[in-house]
Amino acid sequence: MKIMIVSTSNKRLFFFLLLIFVLTPLFSQQAVQPWWLSLEQGKLLYRTGNYGGALLLFEDARRDKRTMYEQMERDLINLLSVNEVRRIGDYLDRVERYSAERYYTRASAALEELYYRVPKASLNNSANAALQAIGKLKDYPEAEYWIGEIFRIEGELTLALAQYNRAYSMREVLEDLNFSTTLRYKIADIHRIRQDYNEMERGLSSIINDFDTLWINTRQAESLPDNATNVPYAQASASFASQSMTRMLETEGVNRFLEMYRYNNAIVEQAHRTLGFHLAVTGRPTAQQHLMYAFLIQNTIIIEEVTKRQFDFSFTTLSALITEVNRNPLLLSYIEEVEYYKTIYYLGASLYRNGHSTVARGFWEFLAAVPQAGEWQNRSIVQLRSPHMEPIVERP
């Protein structure tokens, strides 16, 4: 038997080669994770407070999605640049068939991915439309939004606003198109925090105008001259309903109001509420209408949830309703989210400013008997002792 003597230098080379041999399969098995997975992992880190790690993952998600679709865009351009394909013309079905028959596998894979993300029928059998659609898919508005959330929580409001606006400009490729409204609320809230109140008002008003047909039809009816004829039915009906609600609230009080009316339009509740608070503290009488709508929407949602659990429930008084709310953790969370007691207080304050002191007192009496209303209970008690208009706050 021969014994091999290995020098020190040869030992080092041997172990180095052995290390490469062992680790190479491990590295070769690692693949870049999907962009959507990076986003989800970033959300998890965000919720645990690891904002630095979350930001890196959100940026990875944005970059990796763009890289993926840029390559697909190039693959499709390469296919469309082939002379035979150019002679086919702008017929997507023929281009797709050519790609499959001539084994342009990368272009075929790009089209398959496109059809997964975009309804094929929406492309109108146009190869050019398919190319444009793939180009749009390079954008990742969800990642832009979450990057904005990092900036917001770190106090970088200018950067956060830029990110939200960037995400909103890409809303056409949102996975959930309804999320575009959330982005509009985020943008308005940044304006509120920065005290850009005119921009905040414009943003919230645009949400109301887009989603609250009752409100906008009422406003349009009110803008018509008194002697107008042939008023559209939708406007006339909305105006009548809004005037009836207002009259009921002002003359018969909150309990009769909630007994008679329901309005479940949750998407605009926050817009009416936030605008109502702003208009109330700046002393504008229009606060009453916005707060009335917010209050009615809130209570409609509450009553509907209570009814799901008690099919024979019927509204009697606001005090009886709050008893039901206190038994339901979901509703307790909801009233905190929508600033329920604050809404009630400022609706009362707006009614008082507009000359409806008796109805306003009814709101304050309710709050004064609800300890969990906190600050709004205390302020209501003060109002009952010595009713007064809320001081007007000057806002730029």
TIMAR-839738 format. One line per 5 residues: number of its first residue (from 1); their letters; for each residue x, y, z of C-alpha. Coordinates in Angstrom, 2 decimals, m for minus. Layout:
NUM	A	X:Y:Z ~ ... .
% end
This chain:
1	MKIMI	0.00:0.00:0.00 ~ 1.33:3.39:m0.96 ~ 0.95:6.33:1.30 ~ 0.44:9.69:m0.45 ~ 2.09:12.61:1.18 .
6	VSTSN	0.17:15.88:0.50 ~ 1.91:19.20:0.97 ~ 0.30:22.05:2.92 ~ m0.41:24.01:m0.27 ~ m1.96:20.97:m1.89 .
11	KRLFF	m4.11:20.43:1.21 ~ m5.46:23.96:0.89 ~ m6.24:23.43:m2.80 ~ m7.91:20.11:m2.02 ~ m10.19:21.58:0.64 .
16	FLLLI	m10.99:24.57:m1.56 ~ m12.04:22.30:m4.42 ~ m14.00:20.13:m2.01 ~ m15.82:23.18:m0.67 ~ m16.76:24.25:m4.21 .
21	FVLTP	m17.94:20.69:m4.96 ~ m20.18:20.65:m1.87 ~ m21.61:24.16:m2.17 ~ m22.13:24.40:m5.92 ~ m25.33:22.28:m5.91 .
26	LFSQQ	m26.70:24.39:m3.09 ~ m26.14:27.64:m4.96 ~ m27.42:26.21:m8.22 ~ m30.67:25.22:m6.53 ~ m31.38:28.73:m5.28 .
31	AVQPW	m33.75:30.64:m7.52 ~ m34.88:34.25:m7.42 ~ m38.18:34.28:m5.57 ~ m41.29:35.67:m7.28 ~ m41.89:39.40:m6.99 .
36	WLSLE	m45.28:38.86:m5.39 ~ m43.69:36.74:m2.65 ~ m41.21:39.52:m1.87 ~ m44.14:41.90:m1.47 ~ m45.95:39.56:0.93 .
41	QGKLL	m42.80:38.99:2.98 ~ m42.30:42.76:3.09 ~ m45.82:43.23:4.44 ~ m45.08:40.72:7.19 ~ m41.93:42.57:8.22 .
46	YRTGN	m43.80:45.88:8.08 ~ m46.44:44.58:10.48 ~ m43.76:43.42:12.91 ~ m42.07:46.83:12.85 ~ m39.04:45.86:10.75 .
51	YGGAL	m39.38:48.80:8.36 ~ m35.85:48.65:6.98 ~ m36.18:45.00:6.01 ~ m39.66:45.62:4.63 ~ m38.43:48.49:2.45 .
56	LLFED	m35.72:46.31:0.91 ~ m38.27:43.62:0.06 ~ m40.71:46.11:m1.43 ~ m37.92:47.52:m3.60 ~ m36.92:43.97:m4.60 .
61	ARRDK	m40.53:43.25:m5.58 ~ m40.72:46.41:m7.69 ~ m37.39:45.75:m9.41 ~ m37.98:42.03:m10.02 ~ m41.42:42.58:m11.54 .
66	RTMYE	m40.09:45.27:m13.84 ~ m37.17:43.07:m14.88 ~ m39.45:40.12:m15.62 ~ m41.89:42.07:m17.79 ~ m39.16:44.05:m19.53 .
71	QMERD	m37.71:40.72:m20.69 ~ m41.13:39.56:m21.84 ~ m41.61:42.84:m23.67 ~ m38.28:42.32:m25.47 ~ m39.23:38.74:m26.33 .
76	LINLL	m42.48:39.88:m27.90 ~ m40.75:42.74:m29.74 ~ m38.24:40.25:m31.14 ~ m41.08:38.11:m32.42 ~ m42.95:41.04:m33.94 .
81	SVNEV	m39.74:42.20:m35.65 ~ m39.46:39.01:m37.70 ~ m40.17:39.80:m41.34 ~ m42.74:37.04:m41.74 ~ m44.56:38.25:m38.62 .
86	RRIGD	m44.54:41.84:m39.83 ~ m46.26:40.68:m43.01 ~ m48.97:39.03:m40.90 ~ m50.16:42.43:m39.74 ~ m51.78:43.35:m36.43 .
91	YLDRV	m53.60:40.05:m35.92 ~ m52.81:38.67:m32.50 ~ m54.26:35.21:m33.13 ~ m52.07:34.74:m36.24 ~ m48.99:36.06:m34.42 .
96	ERYSA	m49.68:33.68:m31.55 ~ m50.07:30.73:m33.94 ~ m46.84:31.62:m35.74 ~ m45.00:31.82:m32.40 ~ m46.22:28.36:m31.38 .
101	ERYYT	m45.52:26.73:m34.75 ~ m42.00:28.17:m35.07 ~ m41.14:27.48:m31.42 ~ m40.65:31.04:m30.24 ~ m41.08:29.68:m26.74 .
106	RASAA	m40.14:32.85:m24.89 ~ m42.62:34.97:m26.83 ~ m45.31:32.32:m26.36 ~ m44.61:32.29:m22.64 ~ m44.90:36.09:m22.57 .
111	LEELY	m48.31:35.91:m24.26 ~ m49.45:33.19:m21.88 ~ m48.45:35.34:m18.89 ~ m50.22:38.33:m20.44 ~ m53.47:36.38:m20.84 .
116	YRVPK	m53.24:35.34:m17.22 ~ m53.07:38.99:m16.13 ~ m55.26:40.64:m18.76 ~ m58.48:39.33:m20.35 ~ m57.57:38.25:m23.87 .
121	ASLNN	m60.82:39.64:m25.25 ~ m59.83:43.14:m24.07 ~ m56.91:43.14:m26.53 ~ m59.28:43.10:m29.55 ~ m57.06:40.61:m31.37 .
126	SANAA	m54.34:43.28:m31.67 ~ m50.68:42.32:m31.37 ~ m49.81:45.97:m30.78 ~ m52.33:46.12:m27.91 ~ m50.73:43.02:m26.44 .
131	LQAIG	m47.31:44.67:m26.57 ~ m48.65:47.81:m24.89 ~ m50.37:45.72:m22.21 ~ m47.17:43.88:m21.38 ~ m45.42:47.24:m21.12 .
136	KLKDY	m47.96:48.41:m18.53 ~ m47.48:45.26:m16.47 ~ m43.93:46.40:m15.70 ~ m45.46:48.79:m13.16 ~ m46.15:47.55:m9.64 .
141	PEAEY	m48.49:50.02:m7.91 ~ m48.88:47.80:m4.85 ~ m45.12:47.92:m4.22 ~ m45.08:51.69:m4.79 ~ m47.87:52.04:m2.22 .
146	WIGEI	m46.07:49.98:0.42 ~ m42.87:51.94:m0.12 ~ m45.00:55.01:0.51 ~ m46.26:53.45:3.73 ~ m42.67:53.08:4.94 .
151	FRIEG	m41.97:56.74:4.17 ~ m45.20:57.80:5.90 ~ m44.47:55.93:9.11 ~ m40.92:57.33:9.12 ~ m42.31:60.86:8.82 .
156	ELTLA	m41.12:61.46:5.25 ~ m44.46:62.87:4.11 ~ m43.24:64.42:0.86 ~ m41.77:61.10:m0.25 ~ m44.87:59.23:0.91 .
161	LAQYN	m47.14:61.55:m1.07 ~ m44.99:61.07:m4.18 ~ m45.23:57.29:m3.80 ~ m49.01:57.32:m3.33 ~ m49.40:59.54:m6.39 .
166	RAYSM	m47.10:57.26:m8.35 ~ m49.13:54.22:m7.32 ~ m52.38:55.97:m8.24 ~ m51.02:56.86:m11.68 ~ m50.52:53.10:m12.21 .
171	REVLE	m54.02:52.19:m10.98 ~ m54.92:50.56:m14.31 ~ m52.79:47.52:m13.39 ~ m53.84:47.21:m9.74 ~ m54.71:43.62:m8.88 .
176	DLNFS	m57.69:45.00:m6.93 ~ m59.06:47.97:m8.85 ~ m61.05:49.08:m5.79 ~ m57.73:49.77:m4.05 ~ m57.45:52.96:m6.10 .
181	TTLRY	m59.98:54.54:m3.71 ~ m57.77:53.62:m0.76 ~ m54.92:55.42:m2.52 ~ m57.08:58.53:m2.92 ~ m57.86:58.49:0.79 .
186	KIADI	m54.15:58.09:1.59 ~ m53.30:61.07:m0.59 ~ m56.01:63.20:1.05 ~ m54.79:62.19:4.50 ~ m51.23:63.24:3.73 .
191	HRIRQ	m52.59:66.64:2.63 ~ m54.49:66.82:5.94 ~ m51.39:66.04:7.99 ~ m49.37:68.59:6.02 ~ m52.21:71.12:6.51 .
196	DYNEM	m52.78:71.41:2.76 ~ m56.48:71.72:3.46 ~ m57.54:72.96:0.03 ~ m55.96:69.89:m1.57 ~ m57.53:67.68:1.08 .
201	ERGLS	m60.98:69.15:0.37 ~ m60.56:68.64:m3.37 ~ m59.47:65.05:m2.92 ~ m62.29:64.08:m0.57 ~ m64.89:65.94:m2.62 .
206	SIIND	m63.78:64.06:m5.73 ~ m64.36:60.74:m3.95 ~ m67.86:61.85:m2.95 ~ m68.61:63.08:m6.46 ~ m67.46:59.79:m7.97 .
211	FDTLW	m69.21:57.40:m5.58 ~ m72.14:59.15:m3.89 ~ m74.90:59.53:m6.46 ~ m77.37:60.67:m3.81 ~ m75.10:63.54:m2.82 .
216	INTRQ	m74.11:64.64:m6.31 ~ m77.66:64.45:m7.71 ~ m78.87:66.53:m4.77 ~ m76.20:69.15:m5.38 ~ m77.01:69.26:m9.10 .
221	AESLP	m80.72:69.68:m8.35 ~ m79.95:72.51:m5.93 ~ m77.89:74.31:m8.57 ~ m80.84:74.48:m10.98 ~ m82.86:77.71:m11.12 .
226	DNATN	m86.10:77.75:m9.11 ~ m88.21:77.92:m12.26 ~ m86.40:75.01:m13.95 ~ m88.62:72.55:m15.78 ~ m87.97:68.96:m16.86 .
231	VPYAQ	m85.63:68.29:m13.92 ~ m84.08:64.80:m14.41 ~ m85.80:62.20:m12.27 ~ m82.60:61.07:m10.54 ~ m81.81:64.61:m9.43 .
236	ASASF	m85.36:65.36:m8.33 ~ m85.61:62.08:m6.39 ~ m82.23:62.55:m4.70 ~ m83.03:66.13:m3.77 ~ m86.36:65.11:m2.26 .
241	ASQSM	m84.73:62.29:m0.24 ~ m81.93:64.52:1.07 ~ m84.33:67.32:1.99 ~ m86.62:64.83:3.74 ~ m83.72:63.39:5.76 .
246	TRMLE	m82.52:66.84:6.76 ~ m85.98:67.99:7.74 ~ m86.62:64.84:9.77 ~ m83.34:65.24:11.66 ~ m83.83:68.95:12.33 .
251	TEGVN	m87.45:68.73:13.46 ~ m87.94:65.30:15.03 ~ m84.50:64.38:16.29 ~ m82.03:61.57:16.03 ~ m84.19:58.59:17.04 .
256	RFLEM	m86.95:59.31:14.53 ~ m84.28:60.02:11.90 ~ m82.62:56.63:12.36 ~ m85.96:54.88:12.55 ~ m86.92:56.21:9.13 .
261	YRYNN	m83.73:56.22:7.05 ~ m80.92:53.90:5.96 ~ m78.00:54.61:3.64 ~ m75.33:51.97:3.15 ~ m72.60:53.61:1.09 .
266	AIVEQ	m69.51:52.69:3.07 ~ m67.04:53.83:0.42 ~ m67.86:57.52:1.01 ~ m68.32:57.42:4.80 ~ m64.74:58.49:5.50 .
271	AHRTL	m64.88:61.30:2.95 ~ m68.07:62.76:4.44 ~ m66.76:62.34:7.98 ~ m63.34:63.91:7.41 ~ m64.79:66.78:5.39 .
276	GFHLA	m67.47:67.24:8.06 ~ m64.90:67.56:10.84 ~ m62.88:70.05:8.83 ~ m65.90:72.16:7.92 ~ m67.22:72.03:11.50 .
281	VTGRP	m64.06:73.33:13.15 ~ m63.76:76.07:10.53 ~ m67.33:77.17:11.26 ~ m68.96:76.37:7.92 ~ m72.65:75.42:7.95 .
286	TAQQH	m72.17:72.80:5.21 ~ m70.54:70.55:7.83 ~ m74.01:69.46:8.95 ~ m74.87:67.71:5.68 ~ m71.57:65.84:5.44 .
291	LMYAF	m71.76:64.72:9.07 ~ m75.41:63.70:8.66 ~ m74.44:61.44:5.75 ~ m71.47:59.96:7.66 ~ m73.61:59.38:10.76 .
296	LIQNT	m76.40:57.73:8.75 ~ m73.96:55.44:6.91 ~ m72.28:54.43:10.18 ~ m75.56:53.56:11.85 ~ m76.91:51.76:8.80 .
301	IIIEE	m73.86:49.47:8.87 ~ m74.23:48.96:12.64 ~ m77.95:48.17:12.42 ~ m77.41:45.74:9.55 ~ m74.72:43.90:11.54 .
306	VTKRQ	m76.93:43.70:14.64 ~ m79.80:42.40:12.50 ~ m77.59:39.59:11.16 ~ m77.31:38.26:14.71 ~ m80.85:39.19:15.83 .
311	FDFSF	m83.20:38.80:12.90 ~ m86.07:40.37:14.87 ~ m84.09:43.47:15.89 ~ m85.62:46.84:15.08 ~ m84.18:50.23:15.89 .
316	TTLSA	m85.85:52.13:18.73 ~ m83.33:54.53:20.26 ~ m79.66:55.37:19.90 ~ m79.14:54.33:23.54 ~ m80.62:50.89:22.88 .
321	LITEV	m78.45:50.51:19.78 ~ m75.24:51.30:21.65 ~ m76.14:48.55:24.14 ~ m76.08:46.10:21.23 ~ m72.80:47.54:19.99 .
326	NRNPL	m71.18:46.97:23.39 ~ m71.98:43.25:23.11 ~ m70.27:42.88:19.76 ~ m66.44:43.12:19.54 ~ m66.64:43.60:15.77 .
331	LLSYI	m68.87:46.64:16.17 ~ m66.75:48.03:18.99 ~ m63.80:47.93:16.62 ~ m65.89:49.53:13.88 ~ m67.10:52.50:15.94 .
336	EEVEY	m63.51:53.21:16.94 ~ m62.39:53.04:13.31 ~ m65.04:55.52:12.12 ~ m64.72:57.87:15.11 ~ m68.37:57.29:15.95 .
341	YKTIY	m68.62:59.40:19.09 ~ m66.65:62.26:17.56 ~ m69.02:62.18:14.57 ~ m72.02:62.42:16.89 ~ m70.51:65.30:18.85 .
346	YLGAS	m69.67:67.40:15.80 ~ m73.01:66.66:14.14 ~ m74.62:68.04:17.29 ~ m72.28:71.03:17.21 ~ m73.09:71.69:13.55 .
351	LYRNG	m76.82:71.50:14.22 ~ m76.39:73.93:17.11 ~ m74.45:76.38:14.91 ~ m77.23:76.17:12.30 ~ m79.88:77.05:14.88 .
356	HSTVA	m81.21:73.59:15.82 ~ m80.33:73.65:19.51 ~ m83.00:71.18:20.69 ~ m81.80:68.44:18.33 ~ m78.18:69.20:19.18 .
361	RGFWE	m78.99:68.76:22.85 ~ m80.37:65.28:22.09 ~ m77.00:64.23:20.66 ~ m75.11:65.64:23.64 ~ m77.47:63.98:26.13 .
366	FLAAV	m76.76:60.64:24.49 ~ m72.99:61.15:24.66 ~ m73.14:62.39:28.25 ~ m74.58:59.01:29.28 ~ m71.89:56.95:27.47 .
371	PQAGE	m68.67:56.72:29.53 ~ m66.76:55.02:26.70 ~ m67.22:58.17:24.62 ~ m64.34:59.63:26.64 ~ m63.46:63.14:25.51 .
376	WQNRS	m66.77:63.47:23.66 ~ m68.71:62.58:26.82 ~ m66.84:65.29:28.73 ~ m67.37:67.90:26.04 ~ m71.04:67.01:25.80 .
381	IVQLR	m71.49:67.44:29.54 ~ m69.96:70.91:29.24 ~ m72.31:71.72:26.35 ~ m75.34:70.64:28.36 ~ m74.31:72.90:31.23 .
386	SPHME	m73.50:75.86:29.02 ~ m74.38:75.45:25.33 ~ m72.04:77.29:23.01 ~ m70.76:77.26:19.46 ~ m67.47:75.51:18.93 .
391	PIVER	m64.65:78.06:18.51 ~ m63.70:78.57:14.89 ~ m60.21:77.36:13.97 ~ m58.42:79.33:11.28 ~ m56.80:76.95:8.82 .
396	P	m54.55:77.95:5.93 .
% end
